Amino acid sequence: MSLISNKVLHVAIADDHPVVLGALKSELGRLPEVRIDLEANNGDSLLGALRRAPCEIVITDFTMTNEDRDDSDGFSLIKRIKAEHPSTKVIVYTAMCNTAVVKRLYRMGVFSVINKKEKAEELINACLATQTSKQVYFPVSLRGELEVSWAQGDGFAQSKELTLSELEVVRLFVEGNSLSDICDRLSRTPSTVSTHKNNAMRKLGLSTDAELIKYAYATGMI
């Protein structure tokens, strides 16, 4: 496969696992028109590198550990990339497969969400698709329902889905963060965080923390 033009694509990759970074370089290296300009192992490093040398495509994990900052992963990272580099195509390369989170990422302006269990060709196809007129790219595993939902309106319907704040609170909670930790990471008050968590559980039809954690594992949120 090759790109539709001889244009060199400048790409940034980010993941906190060196093995994954190596695999990304190997797979993308199969495309002679792709040049990996930046590598990062956390969100803050990625953002800093992009400020110095913006890229056309960013391929990043959804959640990465960061010893210096607590607000540069997940939704916060994607939001900051899109705010600072609105023309950059963002491809989220992640082990997370929760449909609600995936839909939210697309609504935030992500070009594609590729699960790490996909064949390598899907990541390459997503890179190739950035050079077409496509607004988004759905890999094979996410087509069908997502394509239908997207075609029915402007993005995905939001009425029955968790809000961004609710999703982020739930994600951090099921990862083992305490209420105070979540407040610090999101710069929110305890009452606000509790409200987001309770609203999320109500929407999901869950009544206990154990049910919430079970739901998160069952749906691939963590």
GIQUIHU-V369691 format. One line per field, one symbol per residue. ss: DSSP state (@ for helix, = for strand, . for the rest). phi: phi as a letter, one per 20 degrees, with the letter a starting at -180 (. if undefined). A space follows every 50 residues. Layout:
ss = ???
phi = ???
This chain:
ss = ........======...@@@@@@@@@@@.....=======..@@@@@@@@ @@....====.............@@@@@@@@@@@....======....@@ @@@@@@@....====....@@@@@@@@@@.......=..@@@..@@@@@@ @............@@@@@@@@@@@....@@@@@@@@...@@@@@@@@@@@ @@@@....@@@@@@@@@@....
phi = .bffbefeeecdcbaedgffgfffffffffefeeceeccbdbffffffff febgcfcddcfeccfbfecddcclfffffffffecfefeddedbefcfff ffffffffoffbddffeffgffffffffffedefebcdfgfdfngfffff ffaemdfdgdeffgffffffgffffoffgfffgffdlcfgffffffffff fffemddcffffffffffdmfc
